[in-house]
Amino acid sequence: MDNIKFDEATQKELSVFLEKQQAEARLHSSIHNFTGICWDKCVTGTPSTRFSRAEESCLSNCVERFLDTSLYMVRRIEEQRSALENGTTKFS
Amino acid sequence: MTDFLKSSAPTDMNAKKEAVMNAVRNEIALTNAQQLMNSANERCYKACITKPGTSLSSGEQTCLSRCLDRYMEAFNIVRRTYMTRLSKERMEDQANVI
């Protein structure tokens, strides 16, 4: 079975499949990353049998604000760059 | 290698395709589980084992199993929030295009 070759259609199918799987893996990695960051921020006491309301909303706010932060940073850097290009103001 | 191999039976080719796909799926599922375990392990150790003794006490074990449950729950809350946000942003992007 090792020397079987894939025809063109199958190669295409496999590359689409691989791309999808890679995208999913990247998504999972981000979720793991956020879970770690937000756990550290929101879950401070000894873990109990259920989350408190506060912990639960902290976790989801944490994700939202983290994403806001990253959008904000991108916008700031773009602003600063265009300000530099226009030569009007330097970093404020 | 040689061209005539290309014309091998399509069922063999499909079987090999399925095998490749399953291998990739398994690999990704494994990585995912490992990431979850590593990160839960680290955090639950921090939360539950404050003074390491000569063995895991029953109190520590209770804490660890609760912590693991909470970690999974946190993962699900984070995933739900993130997915909702992603689909909301995708819809806004589409609205902007129109």
N, CA and C atoms of all chains as a GROMACS GRO file, in nm:
protein
  570
    1MET      N    1   0.083  -0.120   0.000
    1MET     CA    2   0.000   0.000   0.000
    1MET      C    3   0.088   0.126   0.000
    2ASP      N    4   0.215   0.109   0.037
    2ASP     CA    5   0.300   0.227   0.050
    2ASP      C    6   0.331   0.296  -0.082
    3ASN      N    7   0.330   0.217  -0.190
    3ASN     CA    8   0.366   0.283  -0.316
    3ASN      C    9   0.245   0.328  -0.398
    4ILE      N   10   0.132   0.342  -0.329
    4ILE     CA   11   0.015   0.395  -0.399
    4ILE      C   12   0.030   0.546  -0.414
    5LYS      N   13   0.002   0.595  -0.532
    5LYS     CA   14   0.008   0.740  -0.551
    5LYS      C   15  -0.130   0.801  -0.552
    6PHE      N   16  -0.142   0.920  -0.501
    6PHE     CA   17  -0.270   0.990  -0.504
    6PHE      C   18  -0.288   1.059  -0.638
    7ASP      N   19  -0.409   1.049  -0.692
    7ASP     CA   20  -0.434   1.125  -0.816
    7ASP      C   21  -0.453   1.273  -0.780
    8GLU      N   22  -0.467   1.354  -0.883
    8GLU     CA   23  -0.468   1.498  -0.860
    8GLU      C   24  -0.584   1.543  -0.771
    9ALA      N   25  -0.702   1.487  -0.798
    9ALA     CA   26  -0.821   1.525  -0.720
    9ALA      C   27  -0.801   1.491  -0.573
   10THR      N   28  -0.743   1.375  -0.546
   10THR     CA   29  -0.722   1.334  -0.408
   10THR      C   30  -0.617   1.423  -0.340
   11GLN      N   31  -0.514   1.458  -0.416
   11GLN     CA   32  -0.414   1.548  -0.359
   11GLN      C   33  -0.475   1.681  -0.319
   12LYS      N   34  -0.562   1.730  -0.405
   12LYS     CA   35  -0.631   1.855  -0.377
   12LYS      C   36  -0.718   1.839  -0.252
   13GLU      N   37  -0.792   1.730  -0.248
   13GLU     CA   38  -0.879   1.705  -0.134
   13GLU      C   39  -0.798   1.700  -0.005
   14LEU      N   40  -0.684   1.632  -0.011
   14LEU     CA   41  -0.600   1.621   0.108
   14LEU      C   42  -0.544   1.757   0.150
   15SER      N   43  -0.509   1.840   0.054
   15SER     CA   44  -0.451   1.966   0.095
   15SER      C   45  -0.558   2.059   0.155
   16VAL      N   46  -0.679   2.053   0.103
   16VAL     CA   47  -0.789   2.128   0.164
   16VAL      C   48  -0.814   2.076   0.306
   17PHE      N   49  -0.815   1.944   0.319
   17PHE     CA   50  -0.836   1.882   0.450
   17PHE      C   51  -0.729   1.926   0.550
   18LEU      N   52  -0.603   1.924   0.505
   18LEU     CA   53  -0.493   1.963   0.593
   18LEU      C   54  -0.504   2.108   0.637
   19GLU      N   55  -0.541   2.194   0.543
   19GLU     CA   56  -0.554   2.334   0.578
   19GLU      C   57  -0.662   2.353   0.685
   20LYS      N   58  -0.774   2.284   0.667
   20LYS     CA   59  -0.883   2.295   0.765
   20LYS      C   60  -0.838   2.246   0.901
   21GLN      N   61  -0.768   2.132   0.902
   21GLN     CA   62  -0.722   2.077   1.029
   21GLN      C   63  -0.623   2.170   1.097
   22GLN      N   64  -0.537   2.232   1.016
   22GLN     CA   65  -0.439   2.324   1.075
   22GLN      C   66  -0.508   2.446   1.134
   23ALA      N   67  -0.610   2.496   1.063
   23ALA     CA   68  -0.684   2.610   1.115
   23ALA      C   69  -0.750   2.574   1.248
   24GLU      N   70  -0.805   2.453   1.253
   24GLU     CA   71  -0.870   2.409   1.376
   24GLU      C   72  -0.769   2.394   1.490
   25ALA      N   73  -0.651   2.344   1.456
   25ALA     CA   74  -0.547   2.330   1.557
   25ALA      C   75  -0.504   2.466   1.611
   26ARG      N   76  -0.493   2.564   1.520
   26ARG     CA   77  -0.457   2.699   1.564
   26ARG      C   78  -0.563   2.757   1.656
   27LEU      N   79  -0.689   2.734   1.620
   27LEU     CA   80  -0.801   2.780   1.702
   27LEU      C   81  -0.792   2.720   1.842
   28HIS      N   82  -0.767   2.588   1.846
   28HIS     CA   83  -0.755   2.520   1.975
   28HIS      C   84  -0.641   2.578   2.058
   29SER      N   85  -0.530   2.606   1.992
   29SER     CA   86  -0.416   2.662   2.064
   29SER      C   87  -0.450   2.796   2.126
   30SER      N   88  -0.521   2.881   2.051
   30SER     CA   89  -0.560   3.010   2.109
   30SER      C   90  -0.652   2.988   2.228
   31ILE      N   91  -0.745   2.896   2.217
   31ILE     CA   92  -0.836   2.873   2.329
   31ILE      C   93  -0.759   2.824   2.452
   32HIS      N   94  -0.660   2.737   2.430
   32HIS     CA   95  -0.577   2.693   2.543
   32HIS      C   96  -0.504   2.811   2.606
   33ASN      N   97  -0.450   2.894   2.518
   33ASN     CA   98  -0.375   3.010   2.564
   33ASN      C   99  -0.464   3.103   2.648
   34PHE      N  100  -0.583   3.136   2.596
   34PHE     CA  101  -0.677   3.222   2.669
   34PHE      C  102  -0.719   3.158   2.800
   35THR      N  103  -0.744   3.028   2.797
   35THR     CA  104  -0.787   2.959   2.919
   35THR      C  105  -0.682   2.977   3.028
   36GLY      N  106  -0.555   2.960   2.991
   36GLY     CA  107  -0.447   2.975   3.088
   36GLY      C  108  -0.442   3.116   3.145
   37ILE      N  109  -0.442   3.214   3.055
   37ILE     CA  110  -0.434   3.354   3.097
   37ILE      C  111  -0.551   3.389   3.189
   38CYS      N  112  -0.672   3.349   3.149
   38CYS     CA  113  -0.792   3.390   3.222
   38CYS      C  114  -0.810   3.310   3.351
   39TRP      N  115  -0.766   3.187   3.352
   39TRP     CA  116  -0.767   3.110   3.477
   39TRP      C  117  -0.680   3.182   3.580
   40ASP      N  118  -0.559   3.219   3.539
   40ASP     CA  119  -0.468   3.286   3.631
   40ASP      C  120  -0.527   3.416   3.685
   41LYS      N  121  -0.603   3.484   3.601
   41LYS     CA  122  -0.661   3.612   3.644
   41LYS      C  123  -0.786   3.594   3.730
   42CYS      N  124  -0.868   3.497   3.696
   42CYS     CA  125  -1.002   3.490   3.755
   42CYS      C  126  -1.018   3.387   3.866
   43VAL      N  127  -0.944   3.280   3.861
   43VAL     CA  128  -0.963   3.174   3.960
   43VAL      C  129  -0.849   3.181   4.060
   44THR      N  130  -0.876   3.244   4.172
   44THR     CA  131  -0.767   3.268   4.266
   44THR      C  132  -0.773   3.179   4.389
   45GLY      N  133  -0.895   3.147   4.434
   45GLY     CA  134  -0.908   3.066   4.555
   45GLY      C  135  -0.887   2.918   4.529
   46THR      N  136  -0.913   2.837   4.631
   46THR     CA  137  -0.909   2.692   4.614
   46THR      C  138  -1.029   2.649   4.530
   47PRO      N  139  -1.007   2.568   4.427
   47PRO     CA  140  -1.117   2.528   4.338
   47PRO      C  141  -1.228   2.457   4.415
   48SER      N  142  -1.352   2.499   4.393
   48SER     CA  143  -1.463   2.433   4.462
   48SER      C  144  -1.545   2.352   4.361
   49THR      N  145  -1.663   2.308   4.406
   49THR     CA  146  -1.740   2.218   4.320
   49THR      C  147  -1.807   2.291   4.204
   50ARG      N  148  -1.819   2.421   4.214
   50ARG     CA  149  -1.869   2.497   4.099
   50ARG      C  150  -1.810   2.637   4.097
   51PHE      N  151  -1.814   2.699   3.980
   51PHE     CA  152  -1.767   2.836   3.970
   51PHE      C  153  -1.869   2.929   4.033
   52SER      N  154  -1.821   3.036   4.094
   52SER     CA  155  -1.914   3.139   4.139
   52SER      C  156  -1.956   3.220   4.016
   53ARG      N  157  -2.066   3.293   4.030
   53ARG     CA  158  -2.110   3.382   3.923
   53ARG      C  159  -1.997   3.475   3.880
   54ALA      N  160  -1.929   3.529   3.983
   54ALA     CA  161  -1.822   3.625   3.956
   54ALA      C  162  -1.710   3.563   3.875
   55GLU      N  163  -1.672   3.442   3.912
   55GLU     CA  164  -1.563   3.376   3.839
   55GLU      C  165  -1.605   3.351   3.694
   56GLU      N  166  -1.729   3.306   3.678
   56GLU     CA  167  -1.777   3.276   3.544
   56GLU      C  168  -1.776   3.399   3.456
   57SER      N  169  -1.827   3.510   3.509
   57SER     CA  170  -1.832   3.628   3.423
   57SER      C  171  -1.692   3.687   3.405
   58CYS      N  172  -1.607   3.671   3.507
   58CYS     CA  173  -1.468   3.714   3.491
   58CYS      C  174  -1.403   3.641   3.374
   59LEU      N  175  -1.426   3.511   3.366
   59LEU     CA  176  -1.365   3.431   3.258
   59LEU      C  177  -1.408   3.481   3.120
   60SER      N  178  -1.537   3.508   3.105
   60SER     CA  179  -1.576   3.548   2.970
   60SER      C  180  -1.540   3.694   2.941
   61ASN      N  181  -1.547   3.780   3.044
   61ASN     CA  182  -1.498   3.917   3.023
   61ASN      C  183  -1.350   3.919   2.990
   62CYS      N  184  -1.277   3.829   3.054
   62CYS     CA  185  -1.133   3.821   3.033
   62CYS      C  186  -1.101   3.794   2.886
   63VAL      N  187  -1.173   3.700   2.827
   63VAL     CA  188  -1.150   3.670   2.685
   63VAL      C  189  -1.184   3.791   2.598
   64GLU      N  190  -1.301   3.849   2.623
   64GLU     CA  191  -1.345   3.964   2.542
   64GLU      C  192  -1.245   4.080   2.552
   65ARG      N  193  -1.202   4.112   2.674
   65ARG     CA  194  -1.112   4.225   2.691
   65ARG      C  195  -0.973   4.195   2.634
   66PHE      N  196  -0.934   4.068   2.642
   66PHE     CA  197  -0.804   4.032   2.582
   66PHE      C  198  -0.809   4.058   2.431
   67LEU      N  199  -0.919   4.020   2.369
   67LEU     CA  200  -0.933   4.043   2.225
   67LEU      C  201  -0.941   4.192   2.193
   68ASP      N  202  -1.016   4.267   2.277
   68ASP     CA  203  -1.022   4.413   2.261
   68ASP      C  204  -0.882   4.472   2.269
   69THR      N  205  -0.806   4.423   2.368
   69THR     CA  206  -0.671   4.474   2.386
   69THR      C  207  -0.588   4.453   2.260
   70SER      N  208  -0.599   4.333   2.203
   70SER     CA  209  -0.514   4.309   2.088
   70SER      C  210  -0.558   4.395   1.968
   71LEU      N  211  -0.689   4.419   1.953
   71LEU     CA  212  -0.736   4.509   1.847
   71LEU      C  213  -0.688   4.652   1.871
   72TYR      N  214  -0.697   4.692   1.999
   72TYR     CA  215  -0.656   4.828   2.035
   72TYR      C  216  -0.509   4.851   2.003
   73MET      N  217  -0.427   4.752   2.038
   73MET     CA  218  -0.283   4.763   2.014
   73MET      C  219  -0.253   4.780   1.866
   74VAL      N  220  -0.319   4.699   1.786
   74VAL     CA  221  -0.297   4.709   1.642
   74VAL      C  222  -0.335   4.848   1.592
   75ARG      N  223  -0.449   4.898   1.640
   75ARG     CA  224  -0.494   5.030   1.597
   75ARG      C  225  -0.395   5.139   1.638
   76ARG      N  226  -0.346   5.130   1.763
   76ARG     CA  227  -0.250   5.228   1.813
   76ARG      C  228  -0.125   5.230   1.727
   77ILE      N  229  -0.074   5.112   1.699
   77ILE     CA  230   0.050   5.104   1.622
   77ILE      C  231   0.030   5.159   1.482
   78GLU      N  232  -0.087   5.132   1.426
   78GLU     CA  233  -0.115   5.187   1.293
   78GLU      C  234  -0.122   5.339   1.296
   79GLU      N  235  -0.186   5.392   1.400
   79GLU     CA  236  -0.194   5.537   1.416
   79GLU      C  237  -0.055   5.599   1.424
   80GLN      N  238   0.028   5.537   1.508
   80GLN     CA  239   0.162   5.591   1.527
   80GLN      C  240   0.243   5.585   1.398
   81ARG      N  241   0.224   5.478   1.326
   81ARG     CA  242   0.299   5.464   1.202
   81ARG      C  243   0.254   5.568   1.099
   82SER      N  244   0.122   5.589   1.089
   82SER     CA  245   0.078   5.685   0.990
   82SER      C  246   0.115   5.827   1.031
   83ALA      N  247   0.119   5.851   1.164
   83ALA     CA  248   0.164   5.982   1.210
   83ALA      C  249   0.309   6.005   1.172
   84LEU      N  250   0.389   5.902   1.184
   84LEU     CA  251   0.531   5.914   1.145
   84LEU      C  252   0.545   5.938   0.996
   85GLU      N  253   0.465   5.868   0.920
   85GLU     CA  254   0.474   5.882   0.776
   85GLU      C  255   0.435   6.021   0.730
   86ASN      N  256   0.335   6.078   0.799
   86ASN     CA  257   0.293   6.213   0.764
   86ASN      C  258   0.392   6.318   0.815
   87GLY      N  259   0.483   6.275   0.900
   87GLY     CA  260   0.586   6.363   0.949
   87GLY      C  261   0.536   6.475   1.038
   88THR      N  262   0.412   6.469   1.080
   88THR     CA  263   0.361   6.576   1.164
   88THR      C  264   0.403   6.559   1.309
   89THR      N  265   0.352   6.455   1.371
   89THR     CA  266   0.387   6.434   1.511
   89THR      C  267   0.473   6.309   1.527
   90LYS      N  268   0.559   6.314   1.621
   90LYS     CA  269   0.632   6.195   1.657
   90LYS      C  270   0.551   6.123   1.764
   91PHE      N  271   0.605   6.018   1.819
   91PHE     CA  272   0.532   5.943   1.921
   91PHE      C  273   0.486   6.034   2.032
   92SER      N  274   0.358   6.027   2.065
   92SER     CA  275   0.309   6.116   2.170
   92SER      C  276   0.314   6.043   2.302
   93MET      N  277   0.677   0.721  -0.848
   93MET     CA  278   0.799   0.682  -0.916
   93MET      C  279   0.770   0.650  -1.062
   94THR      N  280   0.692   0.546  -1.080
   94THR     CA  281   0.659   0.510  -1.218
   94THR      C  282   0.513   0.539  -1.244
   95ASP      N  283   0.486   0.572  -1.368
   95ASP     CA  284   0.352   0.619  -1.400
   95ASP      C  285   0.244   0.513  -1.384
   96PHE      N  286   0.278   0.390  -1.408
   96PHE     CA  287   0.171   0.290  -1.404
   96PHE      C  288   0.118   0.269  -1.263
   97LEU      N  289   0.194   0.311  -1.163
   97LEU     CA  290   0.146   0.300  -1.026
   97LEU      C  291   0.027   0.391  -1.000
   98LYS      N  292   0.020   0.498  -1.078
   98LYS     CA  293  -0.090   0.592  -1.061
   98LYS      C  294  -0.225   0.527  -1.086
   99SER      N  295  -0.222   0.425  -1.170
   99SER     CA  296  -0.349   0.364  -1.207
   99SER      C  297  -0.384   0.247  -1.114
  100SER      N  298  -0.323   0.244  -0.995
  100SER     CA  299  -0.358   0.138  -0.901
  100SER      C  300  -0.504   0.152  -0.860
  101ALA      N  301  -0.561   0.045  -0.810
  101ALA     CA  302  -0.704   0.041  -0.782
  101ALA      C  303  -0.748   0.161  -0.697
  102PRO      N  304  -0.855   0.229  -0.732
  102PRO     CA  305  -0.902   0.346  -0.658
  102PRO      C  306  -0.939   0.315  -0.513
  103THR      N  307  -0.981   0.193  -0.487
  103THR     CA  308  -1.018   0.159  -0.349
  103THR      C  309  -0.895   0.163  -0.259
  104ASP      N  310  -0.780   0.116  -0.312
  104ASP     CA  311  -0.655   0.123  -0.235
  104ASP      C  312  -0.619   0.267  -0.205
  105MET      N  313  -0.637   0.350  -0.308
  105MET     CA  314  -0.603   0.491  -0.291
  105MET      C  315  -0.693   0.555  -0.187
  106ASN      N  316  -0.822   0.523  -0.194
  106ASN     CA  317  -0.914   0.578  -0.095
  106ASN      C  318  -0.882   0.531   0.046
  107ALA      N  319  -0.845   0.404   0.056
  107ALA     CA  320  -0.809   0.350   0.187
  107ALA      C  321  -0.688   0.426   0.242
  108LYS      N  322  -0.592   0.453   0.154
  108LYS     CA  323  -0.473   0.524   0.199
  108LYS      C  324  -0.506   0.668   0.237
  109LYS      N  325  -0.596   0.727   0.158
  109LYS     CA  326  -0.638   0.864   0.189
  109LYS      C  327  -0.702   0.869   0.328
  110GLU      N  328  -0.794   0.776   0.352
  110GLU     CA  329  -0.860   0.771   0.483
  110GLU      C  330  -0.758   0.752   0.595
  111ALA      N  331  -0.659   0.666   0.567
  111ALA     CA  332  -0.556   0.640   0.669
  111ALA      C  333  -0.479   0.768   0.701
  112VAL      N  334  -0.444   0.842   0.597
  112VAL     CA  335  -0.370   0.967   0.619
  112VAL      C  336  -0.455   1.066   0.699
  113MET      N  337  -0.582   1.078   0.660
  113MET     CA  338  -0.671   1.172   0.730
  113MET      C  339  -0.687   1.133   0.877
  114ASN      N  340  -0.706   1.004   0.902
  114ASN     CA  341  -0.723   0.962   1.040
  114ASN      C  342  -0.598   0.985   1.122
  115ALA      N  343  -0.482   0.964   1.060
  115ALA     CA  344  -0.357   0.988   1.132
  115ALA      C  345  -0.348   1.135   1.171
  116VAL      N  346  -0.385   1.224   1.079
  116VAL     CA  347  -0.380   1.367   1.109
  116VAL      C  348  -0.478   1.402   1.220
  117ARG      N  349  -0.601   1.350   1.209
  117ARG     CA  350  -0.702   1.377   1.313
  117ARG      C  351  -0.653   1.331   1.451
  118ASN      N  352  -0.597   1.211   1.455
  118ASN     CA  353  -0.549   1.158   1.582
  118ASN      C  354  -0.438   1.244   1.640
  119GLU      N  355  -0.347   1.283   1.553
  119GLU     CA  356  -0.235   1.366   1.595
  119GLU      C  357  -0.285   1.496   1.660
  120ILE      N  358  -0.383   1.558   1.594
  120ILE     CA  359  -0.436   1.685   1.643
  120ILE      C  360  -0.511   1.666   1.774
  121ALA      N  361  -0.589   1.559   1.783
  121ALA     CA  362  -0.662   1.532   1.907
  121ALA      C  363  -0.564   1.507   2.021
  122LEU      N  364  -0.456   1.438   1.991
  122LEU     CA  365  -0.355   1.408   2.093
  122LEU      C  366  -0.288   1.536   2.142
  123THR      N  367  -0.248   1.622   2.048
  123THR     CA  368  -0.186   1.748   2.085
  123THR      C  369  -0.279   1.831   2.171
  124ASN      N  370  -0.406   1.832   2.132
  124ASN     CA  371  -0.506   1.907   2.206
  124ASN      C  372  -0.518   1.857   2.349
  125ALA      N  373  -0.526   1.725   2.366
  125ALA     CA  374  -0.537   1.666   2.499
  125ALA      C  375  -0.412   1.695   2.581
  126GLN      N  376  -0.296   1.688   2.515
  126GLN     CA  377  -0.170   1.715   2.587
  126GLN      C  378  -0.163   1.859   2.635
  127GLN      N  379  -0.206   1.950   2.549
  127GLN     CA  380  -0.205   2.091   2.589
  127GLN      C  381  -0.294   2.114   2.710
  128LEU      N  382  -0.413   2.052   2.706
  128LEU     CA  383  -0.507   2.066   2.817
  128LEU      C  384  -0.448   2.008   2.946
  129MET      N  385  -0.391   1.888   2.936
  129MET     CA  386  -0.335   1.823   3.053
  129MET      C  387  -0.219   1.901   3.112
  130ASN      N  388  -0.127   1.946   3.027
  130ASN     CA  389  -0.012   2.020   3.077
  130ASN      C  390  -0.054   2.144   3.151
  131SER      N  391  -0.147   2.216   3.090
  131SER     CA  392  -0.183   2.342   3.147
  131SER      C  393  -0.268   2.324   3.273
  132ALA      N  394  -0.357   2.224   3.275
  132ALA     CA  395  -0.436   2.195   3.394
  132ALA      C  396  -0.345   2.145   3.507
  133ASN      N  397  -0.252   2.061   3.470
  133ASN     CA  398  -0.158   2.004   3.566
  133ASN      C  399  -0.082   2.114   3.641
  134GLU      N  400  -0.027   2.205   3.564
  134GLU     CA  401   0.051   2.313   3.621
  134GLU      C  402  -0.033   2.399   3.715
  135ARG      N  403  -0.155   2.436   3.666
  135ARG     CA  404  -0.238   2.525   3.746
  135ARG      C  405  -0.297   2.457   3.868
  136CYS      N  406  -0.335   2.332   3.855
  136CYS     CA  407  -0.395   2.264   3.969
  136CYS      C  408  -0.290   2.229   4.073
  137TYR      N  409  -0.170   2.204   4.028
  137TYR     CA  410  -0.062   2.183   4.124
  137TYR      C  411  -0.043   2.309   4.207
  138LYS      N  412  -0.040   2.421   4.137
  138LYS     CA  413  -0.022   2.549   4.204
  138LYS      C  414  -0.136   2.575   4.304
  139ALA      N  415  -0.259   2.543   4.261
  139ALA     CA  416  -0.376   2.574   4.344
  139ALA      C  417  -0.391   2.477   4.462
  140CYS      N  418  -0.354   2.352   4.443
  140CYS     CA  419  -0.387   2.250   4.544
  140CYS      C  420  -0.271   2.202   4.630
  141ILE      N  421  -0.152   2.202   4.574
  141ILE     CA  422  -0.039   2.148   4.651
  141ILE      C  423   0.044   2.265   4.702
  142THR      N  424   0.002   2.318   4.813
  142THR     CA  425   0.072   2.437   4.862
  142THR      C  426   0.197   2.399   4.943
  143LYS      N  427   0.187   2.287   5.016
  143LYS     CA  428   0.306   2.238   5.089
  143LYS      C  429   0.326   2.092   5.056
  144PRO      N  430   0.409   2.061   4.959
  144PRO     CA  431   0.426   1.922   4.915
  144PRO      C  432   0.472   1.833   5.031
  145GLY      N  433   0.395   1.728   5.059
  145GLY     CA  434   0.433   1.636   5.166
  145GLY      C  435   0.493   1.509   5.108
  146THR      N  436   0.495   1.402   5.185
  146THR     CA  437   0.557   1.279   5.137
  146THR      C  438   0.466   1.202   5.042
  147SER      N  439   0.336   1.235   5.041
  147SER     CA  440   0.245   1.176   4.943
  147SER      C  441   0.128   1.271   4.923
  148LEU      N  442   0.042   1.243   4.823
  148LEU     CA  443  -0.076   1.328   4.803
  148LEU      C  444  -0.177   1.296   4.912
  149SER      N  445  -0.216   1.394   4.990
  149SER     CA  446  -0.317   1.369   5.093
  149SER      C  447  -0.453   1.359   5.027
  150SER      N  448  -0.552   1.308   5.103
  150SER     CA  449  -0.685   1.293   5.042
  150SER      C  450  -0.746   1.430   5.015
  151GLY      N  451  -0.713   1.526   5.100
  151GLY     CA  452  -0.760   1.662   5.077
  151GLY      C  453  -0.705   1.717   4.946
  152GLU      N  454  -0.577   1.691   4.924
  152GLU     CA  455  -0.514   1.738   4.801
  152GLU      C  456  -0.576   1.671   4.678
  153GLN      N  457  -0.606   1.542   4.694
  153GLN     CA  458  -0.668   1.470   4.582
  153GLN      C  459  -0.806   1.526   4.549
  154THR      N  460  -0.884   1.554   4.654
  154THR     CA  461  -1.016   1.614   4.631
  154THR      C  462  -1.001   1.747   4.557
  155CYS      N  463  -0.908   1.828   4.605
  155CYS     CA  464  -0.883   1.958   4.543
  155CYS      C  465  -0.843   1.939   4.397
  156LEU      N  466  -0.754   1.844   4.370
  156LEU     CA  467  -0.708   1.822   4.232
  156LEU      C  468  -0.822   1.782   4.140
  157SER      N  469  -0.910   1.694   4.190
  157SER     CA  470  -1.014   1.650   4.097
  157SER      C  471  -1.117   1.760   4.074
  158ARG      N  472  -1.145   1.840   4.178
  158ARG     CA  473  -1.231   1.957   4.157
  158ARG      C  474  -1.166   2.055   4.060
  159CYS      N  475  -1.038   2.076   4.081
  159CYS     CA  476  -0.966   2.172   3.999
  159CYS      C  477  -0.968   2.130   3.852
  160LEU      N  478  -0.948   2.002   3.828
  160LEU     CA  479  -0.949   1.954   3.689
  160LEU      C  480  -1.087   1.978   3.626
  161ASP      N  481  -1.192   1.948   3.703
  161ASP     CA  482  -1.328   1.975   3.653
  161ASP      C  483  -1.347   2.122   3.621
  162ARG      N  484  -1.301   2.208   3.713
  162ARG     CA  485  -1.314   2.353   3.691
  162ARG      C  486  -1.232   2.398   3.571
  163TYR      N  487  -1.116   2.338   3.553
  163TYR     CA  488  -1.031   2.379   3.441
  163TYR      C  489  -1.099   2.349   3.308
  164MET      N  490  -1.160   2.230   3.302
  164MET     CA  491  -1.234   2.194   3.180
  164MET      C  492  -1.351   2.289   3.159
  165GLU      N  493  -1.417   2.322   3.270
  165GLU     CA  494  -1.530   2.414   3.260
  165GLU      C  495  -1.483   2.550   3.210
  166ALA      N  496  -1.370   2.595   3.265
  166ALA     CA  497  -1.314   2.723   3.221
  166ALA      C  498  -1.282   2.718   3.072
  167PHE      N  499  -1.223   2.608   3.030
  167PHE     CA  500  -1.190   2.591   2.888
  167PHE      C  501  -1.316   2.605   2.803
  168ASN      N  502  -1.426   2.545   2.850
  168ASN     CA  503  -1.551   2.552   2.773
  168ASN      C  504  -1.611   2.692   2.772
  169ILE      N  505  -1.601   2.761   2.886
  169ILE     CA  506  -1.652   2.899   2.890
  169ILE      C  507  -1.571   2.987   2.794
  170VAL      N  508  -1.439   2.970   2.799
  170VAL     CA  509  -1.352   3.048   2.712
  170VAL      C  510  -1.382   3.016   2.564
  171ARG      N  511  -1.397   2.889   2.536
  171ARG     CA  512  -1.425   2.850   2.398
  171ARG      C  513  -1.556   2.911   2.349
  172ARG      N  514  -1.660   2.901   2.433
  172ARG     CA  515  -1.790   2.954   2.395
  172ARG      C  516  -1.782   3.105   2.369
  173THR      N  517  -1.716   3.177   2.462
  173THR     CA  518  -1.704   3.322   2.446
  173THR      C  519  -1.627   3.357   2.319
  174TYR      N  520  -1.518   3.287   2.298
  174TYR     CA  521  -1.433   3.316   2.182
  174TYR      C  522  -1.508   3.288   2.051
  175MET      N  523  -1.577   3.174   2.046
  175MET     CA  524  -1.649   3.139   1.923
  175MET      C  525  -1.761   3.238   1.895
  176THR      N  526  -1.832   3.278   2.000
  176THR     CA  527  -1.939   3.377   1.982
  176THR      C  528  -1.882   3.507   1.927
  177ARG      N  529  -1.769   3.548   1.985
  177ARG     CA  530  -1.704   3.671   1.941
  177ARG      C  531  -1.660   3.661   1.795
  178LEU      N  532  -1.598   3.547   1.761
  178LEU     CA  533  -1.552   3.528   1.623
  178LEU      C  534  -1.668   3.537   1.525
  179SER      N  535  -1.779   3.471   1.556
  179SER     CA  536  -1.889   3.472   1.459
  179SER      C  537  -1.954   3.609   1.453
  180LYS      N  538  -1.954   3.682   1.564
  180LYS     CA  539  -2.008   3.818   1.564
  180LYS      C  540  -1.922   3.908   1.475
  181GLU      N  541  -1.789   3.896   1.491
  181GLU     CA  542  -1.700   3.980   1.411
  181GLU      C  543  -1.708   3.945   1.263
  182ARG      N  544  -1.726   3.818   1.237
  182ARG     CA  545  -1.738   3.776   1.097
  182ARG      C  546  -1.864   3.836   1.034
  183MET      N  547  -1.973   3.841   1.114
  183MET     CA  548  -2.097   3.898   1.062
  183MET      C  549  -2.083   4.047   1.040
  184GLU      N  550  -2.014   4.115   1.131
  184GLU     CA  551  -1.992   4.259   1.116
  184GLU      C  552  -1.908   4.288   0.992
  185ASP      N  553  -1.807   4.204   0.969
  185ASP     CA  554  -1.724   4.220   0.850
  185ASP      C  555  -1.806   4.210   0.723
  186GLN      N  556  -1.896   4.111   0.724
  186GLN     CA  557  -1.980   4.094   0.606
  186GLN      C  558  -2.071   4.214   0.587
  187ALA      N  559  -2.124   4.266   0.698
  187ALA     CA  560  -2.213   4.382   0.691
  187ALA      C  561  -2.138   4.503   0.636
  188ASN      N  562  -2.009   4.516   0.673
  188ASN     CA  563  -1.930   4.628   0.624
  188ASN      C  564  -1.903   4.621   0.475
  189VAL      N  565  -1.891   4.499   0.425
  189VAL     CA  566  -1.864   4.481   0.283
  189VAL      C  567  -1.985   4.523   0.200
  190ILE      N  568  -2.104   4.489   0.252
  190ILE     CA  569  -2.226   4.522   0.178
  190ILE      C  570  -2.263   4.668   0.179
   0.00000   0.00000   0.00000
